[in-house]
């Protein structure tokens, strides 16, 4: 069993990467779904402000890894599954304790301007309406530790070229989770050996 934990800033392309997994028949757990269910249970409208308030409130009350601990309970045995939405090293550590070397952290990365262009096109009701709002949302995500997760990811999927490139990278990662989607000739492999070529 391998578990691919997917992370990245808002608008980086995580949803498209998740679609690839779903199309391949790979089970996906979205951590945000747990937050959404709690927002509904509290009788609040499901919007960005309420999702953020409930998620942050639970982290303050029960610890920064609370959503990961709740997600771990839902994991069923499968050859490969994807968890979408990790936002802190504390969450990653929960998965690492439970899964050990079966865990692979993959980050979908895109620049702020690229992400802003995508967010403007997708038109979700809870998306930032201005670039300044996107920056504010980014800062909130980084305060909870998302930057550290991105910086220490096992695999980086750079999404500046469009859906086709990202989808191809994601397929390669899902077929071999510990193989980088693209590696420079001569770069160290994940096992520390030097790649030939």
Steps between C-alpha positions, in 0.01 A plus 500: 500500500620850410331821609563813295434814704436791265573859599540841338384859516143598396465495121818297444311218327435249777140441385619411150760264646230336713284451188782297345502270804122461488507422126756226576263352760719599795312582824526866608444645848449879504581649838285800409194274485528445876504876553205544263298239691570677829400839355168349389450325835541835677229646276731746323505585133782315322720786384870581522469712816305235693722215374809692612347597835392144583829344382709750696275476805540123514879534462515747789278281717642154421845568351642576155485133398130449583380463139773246420409294807137497389599407144721208612195333655338485156790337314413154370751248366568554129807459274510879457288788623522879492441743786433856384539808716792466744602842633763455774796286600302394808243346265773331296648356821164340587501324163869410535444341842212293364644415159879512530677450168166441328449880502596723207440877520445663160467874444332669204677835455419808292595867533257747663424673167432168327276390787313832495426458128358153560297605802344783300398257224356226721255734676433307821278695742752471785801609292685830561355782290820705476872427488531665842246252640703214350814632672308523829376142459853385415634665815237324710594163346870570562432592864365148555821354353417423137832647385694245706299213348571631149871545575539144630280318246638175356379584150440838332257537209561842340178621339586804287436351155138389522278204573654258253847524652369478856280200417795318341718570806227382737446177303873424521504564875194281557649216297826523699449723809869518596619591150530877439278618211797671339860483615801693374777281352758423768273611787507286815232231504273464802720217628801733501672343197594706199278460198686409183462698180 
